[in-house]
């Protein structure tokens, strides 16, 4: 499929939310058309410094990559039952073709014997409608270092909960996830290891969008430390936080597209 690379493009209509460069993958989805903006329907996350936010938007998700840390600041995506299918996990970890050549090259071999797993921010299971959808989740820009206990345990329990909201409850989700980088320890002096990983899930009914968010909208949010867990403490619900808490920790303003009054109401709650 033909790809068009639009380098250092300021996204039309989003100048008020970010001034960072945006790179776009125009590969069409195979089964359905998803507007590029659906993944930031509730607003583009922003902080006080946009110079370390290298934006990449795909039909499958929107991502802010940090070339200083060599990991994503955040990944934002839409999720509902239509994104799920029978496509098998490709296990095809590869360099993101939309990252500039001058950025440090992160490969799957960098993780070998590092003590950390290759943790998906947007999980593979949530993009199984087509082979192309699944393949994009294995770009290294969507991968962050996670302990095996976090990757296959605690973070995974939150992912499985999201799966159930889509598959069993038929909900429309708007998700933002990423890492918290304070200590800034690194693998091979290259890949920055997150101290914690957060996930914010806004829950609406199937087909609903920004205009449908209200003071009663449910948000599930958690911040999970990137360390050791046991079967007694690996449930994501033990690490629930408010969106306000996560914003204070990360420095990012999330859900900025929501009206200020509603945003203040729902971001302060812990569901």
C-alpha positions as CSV (number, residue, x, y, z in Angstrom):
1,X,0.0,0.0,0.0
2,X,1.2,3.4,-0.9
3,X,2.3,5.7,2.0
4,X,2.7,9.4,1.9
5,X,5.0,11.0,4.4
6,X,4.2,14.5,5.3
7,X,7.2,15.6,7.4
8,X,7.2,18.6,9.8
9,X,3.6,19.4,9.0
10,X,1.5,21.5,11.4
11,X,-1.8,19.8,11.6
12,X,-4.5,22.0,10.2
13,X,-7.1,23.1,12.8
14,X,-5.0,22.0,15.8
15,X,-2.7,25.0,16.1
16,X,-4.4,25.9,19.4
17,X,-3.5,22.6,21.0
18,X,0.0,21.9,19.8
19,X,2.7,23.5,17.7
20,X,4.8,20.3,17.4
21,X,5.5,18.8,14.0
22,X,3.1,16.1,12.8
23,X,3.9,13.2,10.5
24,X,1.1,11.4,8.9
25,X,0.7,7.9,7.6
26,X,-2.0,8.0,5.0
27,X,-2.3,4.3,4.5
28,X,-6.0,3.6,4.2
29,X,-7.7,1.1,6.6
30,X,-8.6,-2.1,4.8
31,X,-12.0,-2.6,6.3
32,X,-13.4,0.8,7.3
33,X,-12.5,4.4,7.1
34,X,-11.5,6.0,10.5
35,X,-11.0,9.8,10.4
36,X,-7.5,10.7,11.5
37,X,-8.9,12.9,14.3
38,X,-10.9,10.1,16.0
39,X,-7.9,9.2,18.1
40,X,-7.7,12.7,19.6
41,X,-11.4,13.3,19.6
42,X,-11.2,14.6,23.2
43,X,-8.2,16.8,22.6
44,X,-4.5,16.5,21.8
45,X,-2.5,16.1,25.0
46,X,-0.1,19.1,25.5
47,X,2.5,20.3,28.0
48,X,4.5,23.5,28.4
49,X,7.2,22.4,25.9
50,X,6.2,21.1,22.5
51,X,9.8,20.7,21.2
52,X,10.0,17.1,22.5
53,X,6.6,16.1,21.1
54,X,7.2,14.6,17.6
55,X,3.7,13.8,16.5
56,X,2.8,10.8,14.3
57,X,-0.8,10.2,13.3
58,X,-2.0,7.0,11.8
59,X,-5.3,5.5,10.9
60,X,-4.8,3.2,14.0
61,X,-3.6,5.8,16.6
62,X,-2.0,9.1,17.3
63,X,1.4,9.2,19.0
64,X,3.8,11.8,20.5
65,X,7.4,10.6,20.3
66,X,10.2,12.0,22.5
67,X,13.5,12.0,20.6
68,X,15.4,12.9,23.8
69,X,14.0,9.9,25.6
70,X,13.6,7.6,22.6
71,X,10.1,6.5,23.7
72,X,6.6,7.8,23.3
73,X,5.4,10.6,25.6
74,X,1.9,9.3,25.0
75,X,-0.3,7.3,22.6
76,X,-3.9,8.2,22.1
77,X,-6.5,6.0,20.4
78,X,-10.1,5.2,19.9
79,X,-11.3,1.7,20.7
80,X,-14.6,-0.1,20.2
81,X,-15.7,-3.6,19.1
82,X,-15.1,-2.8,15.4
83,X,-11.3,-2.7,16.0
84,X,-11.3,-6.3,17.1
85,X,-11.1,-9.3,14.8
86,X,-9.4,-12.6,14.1
87,X,-6.0,-11.3,12.9
88,X,-3.2,-13.1,14.8
89,X,-0.5,-11.3,16.7
90,X,2.3,-10.6,14.2
91,X,5.2,-10.4,16.7
92,X,6.9,-8.2,14.1
93,X,8.7,-5.6,16.2
94,X,10.3,-3.1,13.9
95,X,11.6,0.5,13.6
96,X,8.9,3.1,13.0
97,X,9.2,4.1,9.3
98,X,7.8,7.6,10.1
99,X,10.6,8.6,12.5
100,X,13.3,10.8,11.0
101,X,16.6,9.1,10.2
102,X,18.4,11.4,12.5
103,X,16.6,10.0,15.5
104,X,18.3,7.3,17.4
105,X,17.5,3.9,16.0
106,X,15.7,1.7,18.6
107,X,15.5,-2.0,17.8
108,X,14.1,-5.0,19.5
109,X,17.6,-6.3,20.1
110,X,18.3,-3.3,22.4
111,X,16.0,-5.0,24.9
112,X,17.9,-8.3,24.9
113,X,19.3,-9.1,28.4
114,X,18.1,-5.7,29.6
115,X,15.8,-7.0,32.3
116,X,12.9,-5.3,30.7
117,X,10.1,-6.5,28.4
118,X,9.0,-4.8,25.2
119,X,5.7,-3.3,26.5
120,X,3.1,-2.2,24.1
121,X,1.4,1.2,25.0
122,X,-1.5,0.4,22.6
123,X,-1.8,-3.3,22.9
124,X,-1.8,-5.7,20.0
125,X,-5.1,-7.3,20.9
126,X,-7.0,-4.0,20.4
127,X,-5.9,-3.9,16.8
128,X,-6.8,-7.3,15.3
129,X,-9.3,-6.3,12.6
130,X,-6.6,-6.3,9.9
131,X,-3.0,-7.4,9.5
132,X,-2.0,-3.7,8.9
133,X,-3.7,-2.6,12.1
134,X,-1.9,-5.2,14.1
135,X,1.5,-4.6,12.5
136,X,1.4,-0.9,13.5
137,X,1.2,-1.7,17.2
138,X,4.7,-3.4,16.8
139,X,6.5,-0.3,15.7
140,X,9.1,0.5,18.3
141,X,7.7,3.9,18.8
142,X,4.7,2.2,20.5
143,X,7.0,0.1,22.8
144,X,8.3,1.1,26.2
145,X,10.4,-0.8,28.7
146,X,8.3,-2.6,31.3
147,X,9.1,-5.2,33.9
148,X,7.7,-8.6,33.0
149,X,5.3,-8.4,35.9
150,X,3.9,-5.1,34.8
151,X,3.8,-6.0,31.1
152,X,2.1,-9.4,31.4
153,X,0.4,-8.8,34.7
154,X,-0.8,-5.4,36.0
155,X,-0.9,-3.4,32.8
156,X,-2.4,-6.5,31.1
157,X,-5.3,-6.6,33.6
158,X,-6.2,-3.1,32.6
159,X,-6.0,-4.0,28.9
160,X,-8.3,-7.1,29.4
161,X,-10.8,-4.8,31.3
162,X,-10.8,-2.5,28.3
163,X,-11.4,-5.5,26.0
164,X,-14.4,-6.4,28.0
165,X,-15.9,-2.9,27.8
166,X,-15.7,-3.1,24.0
167,X,-16.6,-6.7,23.4
168,X,-19.1,-7.4,26.1
169,X,-20.5,-4.0,27.0
170,X,-20.3,-2.5,23.5
171,X,-18.8,0.8,24.7
172,X,-16.9,3.5,22.8
173,X,-13.5,4.2,24.4
174,X,-11.1,7.1,24.1
175,X,-7.8,6.1,25.6
176,X,-4.5,7.9,26.4
177,X,-1.5,6.0,27.8
178,X,2.2,6.4,28.3
179,X,5.0,6.5,30.8
180,X,6.2,8.8,33.6
181,X,9.9,9.6,33.3
182,X,11.5,11.1,36.4
183,X,14.6,9.1,37.2
184,X,15.3,8.7,33.5
185,X,17.4,5.5,33.8
186,X,18.1,4.0,30.4
187,X,18.7,0.8,28.6
188,X,22.1,0.9,26.7
189,X,22.2,4.7,27.4
190,X,19.5,5.0,24.8
191,X,15.9,3.9,25.8
192,X,14.5,5.7,28.8
193,X,12.8,3.5,31.3
194,X,9.5,4.8,32.7
195,X,9.2,5.0,36.5
196,X,5.4,4.3,36.1
197,X,2.9,3.8,33.4
198,X,-0.5,5.4,33.2
199,X,-3.7,4.8,31.3
200,X,-6.8,7.0,31.0
201,X,-10.0,5.5,29.6
202,X,-13.0,7.6,28.8
203,X,-16.1,5.4,28.4
204,X,-19.1,6.4,26.2
205,X,-21.8,4.4,24.5
206,X,-21.0,3.0,21.1
207,X,-20.8,5.7,18.4
208,X,-20.7,8.6,20.9
209,X,-18.1,11.4,20.6
210,X,-16.9,14.6,22.2
211,X,-20.3,16.2,22.2
212,X,-21.7,13.4,24.3
213,X,-19.2,13.8,27.2
214,X,-21.0,15.0,30.3
215,X,-20.6,15.4,34.1
216,X,-21.7,11.8,34.4
217,X,-19.2,10.3,31.9
218,X,-17.2,7.5,33.4
219,X,-13.4,7.7,33.3
220,X,-11.1,4.9,34.5
221,X,-7.5,5.9,35.1
222,X,-4.6,4.3,36.8
223,X,-0.8,4.8,37.3
224,X,1.1,1.6,37.9
225,X,4.7,1.6,39.1
226,X,7.2,-0.1,36.7
227,X,8.5,-2.7,39.2
228,X,7.8,-6.0,40.8
229,X,4.3,-7.4,41.4
230,X,2.9,-10.5,43.0
231,X,-0.5,-12.2,42.4
232,X,-1.7,-10.3,45.5
233,X,-1.1,-6.8,44.2
234,X,-1.2,-7.0,40.4
235,X,-4.8,-5.8,39.8
236,X,-4.8,-2.4,38.1
237,X,-7.7,-1.3,40.3
238,X,-5.3,-1.0,43.2
239,X,-3.6,1.8,41.4
240,X,-6.6,3.9,40.3
241,X,-6.0,7.7,40.2
242,X,-7.8,10.8,39.0
243,X,-6.9,12.4,35.7
244,X,-5.9,15.4,37.7
245,X,-3.3,13.4,39.6
246,X,-1.9,12.0,36.4
247,X,-1.7,15.4,34.8
248,X,0.2,16.8,37.8
249,X,2.7,13.9,37.6
250,X,3.2,14.0,33.8
251,X,2.9,17.7,33.2
252,X,0.4,17.1,30.4
253,X,-3.1,18.5,30.0
254,X,-5.3,15.6,28.8
255,X,-8.9,15.8,27.5
256,X,-8.5,19.5,26.6
257,X,-11.2,19.3,24.0
258,X,-13.9,18.9,26.7
259,X,-15.6,22.0,28.0
260,X,-13.8,23.4,31.0
261,X,-16.7,22.9,33.4
262,X,-17.2,19.3,32.5
263,X,-13.4,18.6,32.4
264,X,-12.9,19.9,35.9
265,X,-15.8,17.7,37.1
266,X,-14.8,14.4,35.6
267,X,-11.0,14.8,35.9
268,X,-11.1,15.1,39.7
269,X,-13.1,11.9,40.2
270,X,-11.8,8.3,40.8
271,X,-14.2,5.8,39.4
